[in-house]
Amino acid sequence: MNCEVSTFFSFPPVLVRLIRTLVLGFALGLLLAVVPVLAQENSTAPIVFDGRKLFVVTESGDFTAQARAESANQILQNNVINADTPVEVEVDETGKIPVIRVDGKYLLSVTSEDALAGRSPQEQAQFWAAELRVAIQQIQRERTPKYLVRAALLSIGCVFLAIALSWGFGWFWHHRLKPWIEREVTDSEEPGNVQQPTSLKFGAQILLTLIRSAIWLYALIYISDLFPQTRQLSRNLTSTVVGSFTSDLFPLGNESYSVLDLLILIGLFVALVMVASAIRRGLRSRVLNFTGLSRSAQETIAIIVNYAFIFVGSIVVLQLWGLDISSLTVFAGVLGVGIGLGLQGIAKEFLSGLVLIFERPVQVGDFVEVGDLMGTVERISVRSTEMRTLDDISIIVPNSRFLESEVINWSHHSPVSRLKVPVGVAYGSNLTTVRAALIDAAKEHPDILTQPTPRVFFKGFGDSSLDFELLVWISEPRKQFQIKSDLYFRLEVILRHRGVEIPFPQRDLHVRSGSLPVEFSPELAQSLTQLADGLAKWLEKQPSVGSQDNQSSNGMPDSGR
């Protein structure tokens, strides 16, 4: 796998568009749904009765909405839920401000700020009192044995339904979705565009796991909401989780931000990147294709528009999110120090990418050679460049390599390039025949240009051959190796038919004779004589083979005669 993921995930196009639409809709929906709630978070507070939200109150004088709600909730908890006798709810309108009383005890004063549009405080107080009476009756009914038995049966049914839905989604995955994914991946495979079924299956399994978790989470919330004993606990747990997401935890400048704020910001940035990517694709496929510009020029314009949109969109998103851009000056200073110390490599590649994008020494679609790498440039980003080699392998090359080392760009300004084909023939061959054969072989190849015309150079006299060089011009540098191979195949046939021999290396060995007898130095002659005398004496001392056989024969008994 390359340094960058060549493709973020290889999904079918329909599924990719569906996922992107869902993510974008989630981000926008989260923004539209949560921001108004956060804006009203400090101005209103709910009245909760037996784990259920009845209505909300606002600020009143020196009392905050949260303080008023907590006081009313505490009174309801102590005097209504735990009461053994019937509870009466009434509205006291003797004063200027109507007051809701429970069993004669003060519960809440209804101000004009609490009243909804078109209602007076007295009407709002009567409406809330009616809601309290209904809630009290429901509390009394939910604590009867009949209701508890019904809630238990509903809970068991909910568990079985959750099991059935979870099993159904698992069956759908194994028998429908998984075979469809494998079939789609197999049908969409093309040379040079190999997809990754493993990544697709992994993403689908994650989605299945999330759906199953959501089913069981909903079942747990539903069951806990059936029983009054667990409803308040469930609400407290939910409030704690929600509070941990909405509480201010991260100070930045004069403001503090919560986890939910950060999630909203991340969602907005994801939506921004997705919109920028969609604009880039639409610009390339719907607009730039009809301008007649080259592929490299289209890619350059699309990249510039993409990054410009992301830059401007990021500033707009931060402003809408409520962040003062001036508060980022300290962060920018720290980032500058980090770039100077630890991020030199990233900054180097970033600046190199900008040089490649604007100066354009290497463009998308060019056939280049960088060191040992040779291939077609497929994509240029601000950090790296993607090349596709002749083996259809994607290689991610850092941008700095194109500026720090020699780069052979076969397509720079013009894709027409000259190809050299060396050929050697045997001594004594007809040079006119050889030249005509080389020219004819070049003219027969469809990928060789007729203008400029092919040419033949006589390079010189080699060790065992007459060396020629055929020069041809081609317009597709990527095919140079295939063209050269085709020429050699054709040249072998033509030269053989025209009686021209292609030699192989030959060497002649000459042996010079010397004078006999060979003369030795006196010291060497004396050493050889002594060696011969010593060998003769040693042989004399050794018994002969014949005498040993006779002795053995005489010493044996004559039993065999």
C-alpha positions in Angstrom: 0.0 0.0 0.0 1.3 3.5 -0.8 2.2 6.1 1.8 -1.1 7.7 1.3 -4.2 5.8 0.9 -4.7 6.0 -2.9 -8.4 5.9 -2.3 -10.0 6.7 1.0 -12.4 3.7 0.7 -13.3 1.9 -2.5 -17.1 1.8 -2.4 -19.5 1.5 -5.4 -20.5 5.0 -6.7 -24.1 4.7 -5.6 -23.1 3.7 -2.1 -20.5 6.5 -2.0 -23.0 9.1 -2.9 -25.5 7.8 -0.4 -22.9 7.8 2.5 -21.8 11.4 1.6 -25.4 12.6 1.4 -26.2 11.1 4.9 -23.0 12.6 6.4 -23.8 16.0 4.9 -27.4 15.8 6.0 -26.4 14.8 9.5 -23.9 17.7 9.8 -26.4 20.3 8.6 -29.2 18.8 10.6 -27.0 18.8 13.7 -26.2 22.4 13.2 -29.8 23.5 12.6 -31.2 21.4 15.5 -28.6 21.9 18.2 -27.6 25.5 17.8 -31.1 26.9 18.7 -31.1 24.6 21.7 -27.7 25.8 22.8 -28.9 29.4 22.3 -31.8 28.8 24.7 -29.9 26.6 27.1 -29.3 29.3 29.7 -32.6 31.1 29.2 -35.1 28.2 29.9 -35.2 25.2 32.1 -37.6 22.2 32.1 -40.1 21.1 34.8 -39.6 17.4 35.2 -42.3 15.3 36.9 -41.7 11.6 37.5 -39.0 11.5 34.8 -41.2 13.3 32.2 -40.8 16.8 30.9 -44.0 18.8 31.3 -43.1 22.4 30.3 -40.3 24.9 30.5 -39.9 28.1 32.6 -37.9 31.2 31.9 -36.0 33.7 34.0 -37.9 35.8 36.4 -36.4 38.8 38.2 -33.4 37.7 40.2 -34.2 34.1 39.8 -32.7 32.1 36.9 -34.7 29.6 34.9 -32.6 26.8 36.3 -33.2 27.8 39.9 -36.9 28.1 39.4 -37.1 24.7 37.7 -35.0 23.0 40.5 -37.2 24.4 43.2 -40.5 23.3 41.5 -39.0 19.8 40.7 -38.0 19.3 44.3 -41.5 20.3 45.6 -43.2 17.8 43.1 -40.8 15.1 44.2 -41.4 15.5 47.9 -45.1 16.3 48.0 -46.7 14.6 45.0 -44.8 11.4 44.1 -44.3 10.3 47.7 -47.8 11.4 48.8 -50.3 8.8 50.2 -53.4 10.9 49.7 -54.9 12.4 46.6 -53.1 15.6 45.5 -55.0 18.8 44.5 -53.6 21.3 42.0 -55.0 24.8 42.0 -54.2 28.3 40.6 -54.2 31.2 43.0 -55.1 34.4 41.1 -55.6 36.7 44.1 -52.3 38.5 43.5 -50.9 40.3 40.5 -49.1 37.2 39.4 -50.9 33.8 39.3 -49.4 31.1 41.5 -49.7 27.4 41.0 -50.2 25.5 44.3 -50.1 21.8 45.1 -52.1 20.8 48.2 -52.0 24.4 49.2 -48.3 24.7 49.0 -46.5 27.1 46.7 -45.1 25.5 43.5 -44.5 28.2 40.9 -45.4 31.8 39.9 -46.3 32.3 36.3 -44.9 35.5 34.8 -45.5 37.2 31.5 -42.2 35.8 30.3 -43.5 32.3 30.9 -46.6 32.8 28.9 -46.6 31.7 25.3 -47.5 34.1 22.5 -51.2 34.9 22.6 -51.7 33.8 26.2 -52.0 35.8 29.4 -50.1 34.6 32.6 -53.5 33.5 34.0 -54.3 31.4 31.0 -50.8 29.9 31.0 -51.1 29.1 34.7 -54.4 27.3 34.1 -52.9 25.3 31.2 -49.9 24.2 33.2 -52.2 23.2 36.2 -54.3 21.0 33.8 -51.0 19.3 32.6 -50.1 18.7 36.3 -53.4 17.1 37.0 -53.1 14.8 34.1 -49.6 13.9 35.0 -50.6 13.1 38.6 -53.4 10.8 37.4 -50.9 9.0 35.2 -48.5 8.6 38.1 -51.2 7.0 40.2 -52.2 4.7 37.4 -48.5 3.6 36.7 -48.1 2.5 40.2 -50.9 -0.1 40.2 -50.1 -3.8 39.8 -52.1 -4.0 36.6 -49.9 -1.4 34.9 -46.7 -3.1 36.2 -47.7 -6.4 34.8 -48.5 -4.8 31.4 -45.2 -2.9 31.5 -43.3 -6.2 32.2 -45.0 -7.9 29.2 -44.2 -4.9 27.0 -40.6 -5.1 28.1 -40.4 -8.8 27.2 -41.9 -8.1 23.9 -39.5 -5.3 23.2 -36.6 -7.5 24.0 -37.8 -10.2 21.6 -38.4 -7.6 19.0 -34.9 -6.3 19.4 -33.5 -9.8 19.1 -35.6 -10.4 15.9 -34.5 -7.1 14.3 -30.8 -7.7 15.2 -31.0 -11.2 13.8 -32.8 -9.9 10.7 -30.1 -7.4 9.9 -27.5 -10.1 10.4 -29.3 -12.4 8.0 -29.7 -9.5 5.5 -26.0 -8.9 5.7 -24.9 -12.5 5.2 -27.4 -13.5 2.5 -28.1 -10.2 0.7 -25.8 -7.3 1.2 -22.5 -9.2 1.4 -23.1 -11.2 -1.9 -24.2 -7.9 -3.5 -21.0 -6.1 -2.4 -18.8 -9.0 -3.8 -20.8 -9.0 -7.0 -20.5 -5.2 -7.5 -16.8 -5.2 -6.7 -16.2 -8.0 -9.2 -18.2 -6.3 -12.0 -16.6 -2.9 -11.5 -13.0 -4.1 -11.5 -11.1 -2.6 -14.4 -7.4 -2.6 -15.3 -5.6 0.0 -13.3 -8.6 0.5 -11.0 -8.5 -2.4 -8.6 -11.0 -1.9 -5.8 -10.7 -3.2 -2.2 -13.5 -5.5 -1.3 -12.1 -5.9 2.2 -12.4 -2.2 3.0 -16.0 -2.2 1.6 -17.0 -5.2 3.8 -15.4 -3.6 6.8 -17.4 -0.4 6.3 -20.6 -2.3 5.9 -19.9 -4.3 9.0 -19.3 -1.1 11.0 -22.7 0.2 9.7 -24.4 -3.0 10.7 -22.9 -2.8 14.2 -24.1 0.7 14.6 -27.6 -0.2 13.5 -27.7 -3.1 16.0 -26.3 -0.9 18.8 -29.0 1.7 18.0 -31.7 -1.0 18.2 -30.6 -2.2 21.6 -30.1 1.3 22.9 -33.6 2.3 21.8 -35.0 -0.9 23.5 -33.2 0.0 26.7 -34.5 3.5 26.7 -38.1 2.3 26.0 -38.1 -0.3 28.7 -36.6 2.1 31.3 -39.3 4.7 30.4 -42.1 2.2 31.0 -41.4 1.8 34.8 -41.6 4.9 37.0 -38.9 3.5 39.3 -36.3 3.5 36.5 -37.6 6.5 34.4 -36.0 9.1 36.6 -32.7 7.1 36.7 -32.8 6.9 32.9 -33.4 10.6 32.6 -30.7 11.5 35.1 -28.2 9.3 33.2 -29.3 10.9 29.9 -29.0 14.3 31.4 -25.5 13.5 32.7 -24.4 12.3 29.3 -25.9 15.3 27.5 -24.4 17.6 30.1 -21.0 16.2 29.6 -21.3 17.0 25.9 -22.8 20.4 26.4 -20.7 21.7 29.3 -17.9 24.2 28.6 -14.7 22.3 28.9 -12.2 23.9 26.4 -11.4 27.5 26.9 -10.2 29.4 23.9 -9.6 33.2 24.2 -12.6 34.7 26.0 -14.9 31.8 25.2 -15.3 28.2 26.3 -16.5 25.4 24.2 -18.0 22.0 24.9 -17.5 18.6 23.3 -20.7 19.1 21.4 -19.3 22.3 20.0 -16.2 20.5 18.8 -18.4 17.7 17.2 -20.4 20.4 15.4 -17.2 22.0 14.2 -15.9 18.7 13.0 -19.2 17.9 11.2 -19.1 21.3 9.5 -15.5 20.8 8.3 -16.4 17.3 7.0 -19.4 18.8 5.2 -17.1 21.6 3.9 -14.5 19.1 2.5 -17.3 17.0 0.9 -18.8 20.1 -0.7 -15.4 21.2 -2.0 -14.7 17.7 -3.4 -18.1 17.7 -5.1 -17.4 21.1 -6.6 -14.0 19.9 -7.8 -15.5 16.9 -9.5 -18.3 18.9 -11.0 -15.9 21.5 -12.3 -13.8 18.9 -13.9 -16.5 16.8 -15.5 -19.2 19.4 -16.3 -17.3 22.7 -17.0 -13.6 22.2 -17.7 -14.1 19.3 -20.1 -15.9 21.6 -22.5 -13.3 24.4 -22.5 -10.7 22.5 -24.6 -8.0 22.8 -22.0 -5.4 20.1 -21.5 -5.9 17.6 -18.8 -3.1 19.1 -16.7 -4.6 22.6 -17.0 -8.0 21.3 -15.9 -6.4 19.5 -12.9 -4.5 22.6 -11.9 -7.6 24.8 -12.0 -9.7 22.3 -10.1 -7.0 22.0 -7.4 -6.7 25.8 -7.0 -10.5 26.2 -6.8 -10.7 23.3 -4.3 -8.2 24.7 -1.9 -9.4 28.2 -2.2 -13.0 27.1 -1.4 -11.7 25.1 1.6 -9.7 28.1 2.9 -12.5 30.6 2.5 -15.1 28.1 3.8 -13.0 27.4 6.9 -12.9 31.1 7.8 -16.7 31.3 7.3 -17.4 28.2 9.3 -15.2 29.4 12.2 -17.1 32.7 12.2 -20.5 31.0 12.1 -19.4 28.7 14.8 -18.7 31.7 17.1 -14.9 31.7 17.1 -13.1 35.0 17.1 -10.4 34.7 14.4 -8.2 37.1 16.3 -8.0 34.6 19.2 -6.1 32.3 16.9 -3.0 34.6 16.8 -1.4 32.7 19.6 -2.2 29.4 18.0 -0.8 30.6 14.7 2.4 31.6 16.5 2.7 28.2 18.2 2.0 26.6 14.8 4.8 28.6 13.2 7.3 27.5 15.9 6.1 23.9 15.4 6.7 24.2 11.6 10.1 25.6 12.2 11.1 22.9 14.6 9.3 19.6 14.1 7.3 20.1 10.9 10.0 21.0 8.5 9.4 18.0 6.3 5.7 18.7 6.0 6.3 22.4 5.3 9.0 21.5 2.7 6.6 19.1 0.9 3.8 21.7 1.1 5.9 24.5 -0.5 7.2 22.0 -3.1 3.6 21.1 -4.0 2.7 24.8 -4.5 5.7 25.2 -6.8 4.6 22.2 -8.9 1.0 23.4 -9.0 1.8 27.0 -10.1 5.1 26.7 -12.0 3.9 23.4 -13.6 7.3 21.8 -14.5 5.4 18.5 -14.1 1.7 18.2 -15.0 -1.0 15.6 -14.7 -0.8 13.2 -17.6 3.0 13.7 -18.1 5.2 10.6 -18.5 8.1 11.2 -16.2 11.2 9.5 -14.8 12.4 10.3 -11.3 15.4 8.2 -10.2 14.4 4.6 -10.7 10.7 5.4 -11.0 9.0 5.8 -14.4 5.3 6.4 -14.9 2.4 8.7 -15.7 1.5 11.5 -13.3 -2.1 10.9 -12.1 -2.5 13.5 -9.3 -0.6 16.4 -7.8 -1.5 17.5 -4.3 0.2 19.9 -1.9 2.1 17.1 -0.2 2.8 14.4 -2.7 2.3 13.3 -6.3 0.7 10.1 -7.4 2.4 8.2 -10.3 1.1 5.1 -12.1 4.0 3.0 -13.4 4.1 0.8 -16.5 3.1 -2.1 -14.2 -0.1 -0.3 -13.2 1.1 0.3 -9.7 0.4 3.6 -7.9 3.4 5.2 -6.3 3.2 8.2 -4.0 6.3 10.4 -4.5 7.1 13.3 -2.1 6.9 16.6 -4.0 10.4 17.6 -3.0 11.9 14.9 -5.1 10.7 16.6 -8.3 12.6 19.8 -7.3 15.8 18.4 -5.7 16.7 15.7 -8.2 16.9 15.4 -12.0 13.5 14.7 -13.6 13.1 13.4 -17.1 9.7 14.7 -18.4 9.0 12.9 -21.7 5.8 14.9 -22.2 7.1 18.4 -21.3 5.7 21.0 -23.8 5.4 18.2 -26.4 4.9 14.4 -26.1 7.0 13.8 -29.3 10.3 12.2 -28.4 13.1 10.4 -30.2 13.8 6.7 -29.6 17.2 5.1 -30.2 17.4 1.5 -31.4 21.0 0.2 -31.6 21.6 -2.6 -34.2 24.8 -4.6 -35.1 25.5 -6.5 -38.3 28.3 -8.8 -39.3 31.4 -7.5 -41.2 31.0 -7.8 -44.9 27.3 -7.0 -44.9 25.8 -4.7 -47.6 25.4 -1.4 -45.9 22.8 -0.2 -48.3 20.7 -3.3 -47.6 21.1 -2.8 -43.9 20.0 0.8 -44.0 17.0 0.1 -46.2 16.0 -2.8 -43.8 16.1 -0.5 -40.8 14.1 2.2 -42.5 11.5 -0.3 -43.7 11.0 -1.8 -40.3 10.5 1.7 -38.8 7.9 2.7 -41.4 5.9 -0.5 -40.9 5.2 0.2 -37.2 1.9 2.1 -36.7 3.1 4.0 -33.5 6.2 5.5 -35.2 5.6 9.0 -36.6 6.2 9.6 -40.3 7.4 13.2 -39.6 10.2 13.5 -38.6 11.2 10.6 -40.8 13.2 7.7 -39.4 17.0 8.0 -39.7 19.9 5.6 -39.6 23.4 6.5 -38.3 26.5 4.4 -38.8 28.1 4.5 -35.4 31.4 2.8 -36.2 33.3 -0.5 -36.3 32.8 -2.6 -33.3 34.8 -5.6 -32.0 32.7 -8.1 -33.9 30.0 -6.1 -35.7 29.2 -3.0 -37.7 27.3 -0.8 -35.3 24.2 1.1 -36.5 21.6 3.2 -34.7 18.0 3.6 -35.8 16.4 6.9 -34.8 12.6 7.1 -34.7 10.1 9.6 -33.3 7.1 8.5 -31.2 4.2 10.5 -29.7 3.4 8.2 -26.8 6.5 7.9 -24.5 4.7 5.4 -22.3 4.9 2.8 -25.2 8.6 3.2 -25.8 9.6 -0.2 -24.5 6.8 -2.0 -26.4 7.8 -0.1 -29.6 11.5 -1.0 -29.2 10.6 -4.7 -28.7 8.3 -4.7 -31.8 11.1 -3.1 -33.8 13.6 -5.8 -32.8 11.2 -8.6 -33.6 10.6 -7.1 -37.1 14.3 -6.3 -37.7 15.3 -9.9 -37.0 12.8 -11.2 -39.6 13.7 -8.6 -42.3 17.5 -8.9 -41.9 17.3 -12.7 -42.0 15.2 -12.6 -45.2 17.6 -10.2 -46.9 20.6 -12.3 -46.0 22.2 -9.9 -43.4 23.8 -11.8 -40.6 23.5 -10.5 -37.0 26.9 -11.5 -35.4 27.8 -12.7 -32.0 31.0 -11.9 -30.2 34.0 -14.0 -31.4 37.6 -14.3 -30.0 40.8 -15.8 -31.6 43.4 -17.5 -29.4 47.0 -17.6 -30.6 49.6 -19.9 -28.9 53.3 -18.9 -29.3 55.8 -21.8 -29.4 59.0 -21.8 -27.3 62.6 -23.4 -27.5 63.5 -27.0 -26.5 65.1 -28.3 -24.4 63.9 -26.1 -21.6 66.8 -24.6 -19.7 66.8 -24.6 -15.9 68.9 -22.6 -13.4 71.7 -24.6 -11.6 69.9 -24.3 -8.3 66.7 -25.8 -9.7 68.6 -28.6 -11.5 70.4 -29.5 -8.3 67.1 -29.6 -6.3 65.5 -31.8 -9.0 68.5 -34.2 -9.0 68.3 -34.6 -5.2 64.6 -35.2 -5.3 65.1 -37.9 -8.0 67.8 -39.7 -6.0 65.7 -39.7 -2.8 62.7 -41.2 -4.7 64.9 -44.0 -6.2 66.3 -45.0 -2.7 62.8 -45.1 -1.3 61.6 -47.4 -4.1 64.6 -49.8 -3.6 63.6 -50.3 0.1 60.0 -51.3 -0.8 59.3 -55.0 -1.4 58.1 -56.0 -4.8 54.6 -57.2 -5.4 55.7 -60.5 -7.1 57.8 -61.6 -4.1 55.0 -61.0 -1.7 52.7 -63.2 -3.8 55.3 -66.0 -3.8 55.8 -65.9 -0.1 52.1 -66.1 0.5 51.8 -69.1 -1.9 54.7 -70.9 -0.2 53.4 -70.4 3.3 49.9 -71.8 2.6 49.0 -75.5 3.3 48.6 -77.8 0.3 45.1 -78.8 1.1 43.7 -77.7 -2.2 46.0 -79.8 -4.4 
